[in-house]
Amino acid sequence: MSKEYKGLILDEERALYGVMGAIVCDCLFAGEADGESALKETSGLKIENCEFGLRYPMWHMSDSTVSDCKLTEACRAALWYCDNLHIKSSRLGGIKALRECSRVSVSDSEAFSTELDWFCKDISITGCAFAGEYPFLMTVGLKMNNSTLNGKYSFQYVENAEITNCDLNTKDAFWHAKNVTVTDCTVRGEYLGWYSENLTFIRCKIIGTQPLCYCKNLTLIDCEMIDCDLSFERSYVKASVTGAIESVKNPISGEIIADKIGEIILDIPSECEIRIR
């Protein structure tokens, strides 16, 4: 039978350090002792209906689930160096909530954290609401579905990502991204996707100034582009756009097809075919 830690108030240093195969439920990790690293070096835990208000609680944790938990704004750098975690119906607050973790799924949860999900690998996000600056920096292997994101500088240097049915409100998204497919999403922001490689948008609504410049192997399939001026500058692009593009500037090569293009600016030699239906 699994050992159970239930209804406790734990504020000492390394309160449950190294615990294996236990249930931790209805506990509060906060108090005057102000101890750090409550669940460090643990494995096989079921953490349920707990509140965390102290620093670094879950480092080097593996093969565990976190459900119906709250990580407050005081709970900084909560999950680092973890592997094979399932987080559901929880709220992640505090700076640097996830870092250098692998094989993590997050479902039906909220995360409001600056520097969220940096240098992670094989991350699955479903039914979540996220907010912060620089989320998913240098994450490799990301699947994100039916979620919302509000922030700045999202998905920079991300690789091998699939994002579907999401609402993304974010400036400077997908800079230097590689091998990313975005399907049936709304993407609002400025300077989308600069310096990316193998970035594909399928049936997306793209809103904002100067999108998709300096891209290699950029693809748009049946997308809308709203308020998109100076688009595709110095990009290698194949784009099929429904509706109008405000302006196109100096694409290098490929093909751009739209129902209407307000202005075509060609100040450099271009091998891109630009057609209006």
C-alpha positions in Angstrom: 0.0 0.0 0.0 1.3 3.5 -0.9 2.3 5.7 2.0 0.0 8.7 2.3 0.7 12.3 3.4 -2.6 13.9 3.9 -3.8 17.3 5.3 -0.3 18.4 6.4 1.2 21.9 6.5 4.9 21.5 5.4 7.2 24.4 5.4 10.6 23.0 6.4 13.6 22.5 4.1 13.2 19.4 1.9 10.1 18.4 3.7 9.4 15.2 1.7 12.8 14.8 0.0 13.3 11.5 -1.8 9.9 10.1 -1.2 8.9 7.3 -3.5 5.6 5.8 -4.5 3.5 7.9 -2.2 0.2 9.8 -2.3 0.4 13.5 -1.2 -3.0 15.1 -0.9 -4.7 18.1 0.7 -1.3 19.5 1.8 -0.1 23.1 2.1 3.5 23.7 1.4 4.0 27.2 3.0 4.9 28.7 6.4 7.4 30.5 8.5 10.2 28.1 8.0 10.2 29.1 4.3 12.0 25.9 3.3 12.9 25.0 -0.3 12.8 21.8 -2.4 9.9 20.1 -0.7 9.6 17.2 -3.2 13.0 17.0 -4.7 14.4 13.7 -6.0 11.1 11.9 -5.8 9.4 9.3 -8.0 6.0 7.6 -8.4 4.0 10.2 -6.6 0.3 11.1 -6.8 0.0 14.7 -5.8 -3.6 15.8 -5.4 -5.3 19.0 -4.2 -2.2 20.6 -2.8 -1.1 24.2 -2.6 2.5 25.2 -3.1 3.8 28.6 -1.9 7.5 27.9 -1.5 10.4 27.8 -4.0 11.7 24.9 -6.0 9.2 22.2 -4.8 9.5 19.6 -7.6 13.0 19.2 -9.0 14.3 15.9 -10.4 10.8 14.3 -10.0 9.8 11.4 -12.2 6.9 9.2 -13.1 4.3 11.2 -11.2 1.0 13.0 -11.5 0.0 16.4 -10.3 -3.8 17.1 -10.2 -6.1 19.8 -8.8 -3.1 21.7 -7.4 -2.3 25.3 -7.1 1.2 26.8 -7.4 1.1 30.4 -6.2 3.1 33.4 -7.4 5.6 32.7 -4.6 6.3 29.2 -5.9 9.1 30.1 -8.3 10.9 27.6 -10.5 8.5 24.9 -9.5 9.3 22.0 -11.9 12.8 21.6 -13.1 14.7 18.5 -14.5 11.5 16.3 -14.3 10.6 13.4 -16.5 7.3 11.6 -17.3 4.9 13.9 -15.5 1.1 14.3 -16.0 -0.3 17.7 -14.8 -4.0 18.2 -14.9 -6.7 20.6 -13.6 -4.0 22.7 -11.9 -2.8 26.3 -11.8 0.9 27.0 -12.4 2.0 30.4 -11.1 5.4 31.9 -10.2 8.3 32.6 -12.5 10.0 29.7 -14.4 7.3 27.1 -13.8 8.8 24.4 -16.1 12.4 24.1 -17.3 14.5 21.3 -18.8 11.7 18.8 -18.3 10.9 15.9 -20.6 7.8 13.8 -21.4 5.3 16.2 -19.7 1.6 16.4 -20.4 -0.5 19.3 -19.2 -4.3 19.2 -19.5 -7.2 21.4 -18.5 -4.8 23.7 -16.6 -3.7 27.3 -16.3 -0.2 28.7 -16.3 0.7 32.3 -15.7 4.4 32.3 -15.5 7.3 34.3 -17.0 9.8 32.1 -18.7 7.4 29.1 -18.9 8.6 25.8 -20.4 12.2 26.6 -21.4 14.6 23.9 -22.9 12.0 21.2 -22.5 11.5 18.1 -24.7 8.3 16.1 -25.7 5.7 18.4 -24.1 1.9 17.9 -24.7 -0.5 20.7 -23.9 -4.3 20.1 -24.2 -7.2 22.4 -23.1 -5.0 24.9 -21.3 -4.8 28.7 -20.9 -1.2 29.9 -20.7 0.3 33.4 -20.4 3.8 34.8 -20.0 6.9 36.1 -21.8 9.2 33.8 -23.8 7.0 30.6 -23.3 8.4 27.4 -24.9 11.9 28.9 -25.6 14.0 26.2 -27.2 11.5 23.4 -26.6 11.8 20.4 -28.9 8.8 18.1 -29.6 5.7 20.2 -28.6 2.1 19.2 -29.2 -0.4 21.9 -28.3 -4.2 21.5 -28.8 -7.4 23.4 -28.0 -5.5 26.0 -25.9 -5.0 29.7 -25.6 -1.7 31.6 -25.2 -1.3 35.3 -24.3 2.2 36.7 -24.1 5.3 37.9 -25.9 8.2 36.2 -27.8 6.5 32.8 -27.8 7.9 29.6 -29.4 11.4 31.1 -30.1 13.8 28.4 -31.4 11.1 25.7 -30.9 11.6 22.6 -33.0 9.3 19.8 -34.2 6.0 21.3 -33.0 2.4 20.7 -33.9 -0.1 23.3 -32.8 -3.8 22.8 -33.5 -7.1 24.6 -32.8 -5.4 27.2 -30.6 -5.8 31.0 -30.1 -2.4 32.6 -30.0 -2.0 36.2 -29.0 1.7 36.8 -29.0 4.3 39.2 -30.4 7.4 37.9 -32.2 6.2 34.3 -32.2 8.1 31.5 -33.9 11.4 33.3 -34.4 14.0 30.9 -35.5 11.5 28.0 -35.2 12.2 24.8 -37.2 9.8 22.1 -38.4 6.6 23.6 -37.0 3.0 23.1 -38.3 0.2 25.3 -37.1 -3.3 24.2 -38.1 -6.7 25.8 -37.6 -5.4 28.5 -35.3 -5.7 32.3 -34.9 -2.4 34.0 -34.6 -2.3 37.6 -33.5 0.8 39.7 -33.2 3.6 41.5 -34.8 6.6 40.2 -36.7 5.5 36.6 -36.9 7.9 33.8 -37.7 11.0 35.7 -38.7 14.1 33.6 -39.5 12.1 30.4 -39.3 12.7 27.2 -41.3 10.0 24.7 -42.4 7.2 26.6 -40.8 3.7 25.7 -42.1 0.3 27.3 -41.5 -2.8 25.4 -42.5 -6.3 27.1 -42.5 -5.0 29.8 -40.0 -6.1 33.3 -39.5 -2.9 35.5 -39.3 -3.3 39.0 -37.9 -0.6 41.7 -37.6 2.1 43.7 -39.2 5.2 42.5 -41.1 4.7 38.8 -40.8 6.9 35.9 -42.1 10.1 37.6 -43.1 13.5 36.0 -43.7 11.9 32.5 -43.7 13.1 29.4 -45.5 10.6 26.9 -46.8 7.6 28.7 -45.5 4.2 27.3 -46.4 0.7 28.8 -46.1 -2.3 26.7 -47.1 -5.8 28.3 -47.3 -4.9 31.0 -44.7 -6.3 34.4 -44.1 -4.0 37.4 -43.6 -5.5 40.4 -41.9 -3.7 43.8 -41.4 -0.6 42.0 -42.8 1.6 44.7 -44.5 5.1 44.2 -45.7 4.6 40.5 -45.7 7.2 37.8 -46.7 10.2 40.1 -47.0 13.3 38.0 -48.1 11.4 34.8 -47.6 11.3 31.5 -49.6 7.6 31.0 -49.6 4.7 29.1 -51.0 1.4 30.7 -49.9 -2.2 30.3 -50.8 -4.2 33.0 -49.1 -8.0 33.4 -48.9 -8.9 37.1 -49.1 -6.5 40.0 -49.2 -2.9 40.7 -48.2 -2.3 44.3 -47.4 1.1 44.3 -49.0 3.9 42.0 -50.1 7.6 43.1 -50.0 10.6 41.5 -51.7 10.0 37.8 -51.4 13.0 35.9 -52.7 11.4 32.9 -54.4 8.3 30.7 -54.5 4.7 31.5 -55.1 2.1 33.8 -53.5 -1.6 33.5 -54.5 -4.3 35.7 -52.9 -7.7 37.1 -53.9 -6.3 40.6 -53.5 -3.0 42.2 -52.8 -3.0 45.9 -51.9 0.6 46.7 -52.8 3.5 44.7 -54.2 6.9 46.1 -53.4 9.9 44.7 -55.4 13.1 46.6 -54.6 15.3 43.6 -55.2 15.5 40.8 -57.9 12.8 38.2 -57.1 12.0 34.8 -58.4 8.7 34.6 -56.6 5.5 34.3 -58.7 2.9 36.6 -57.2 -0.7 36.0 -58.5 -4.1 37.4 -57.8 -7.0 35.0 -58.4 
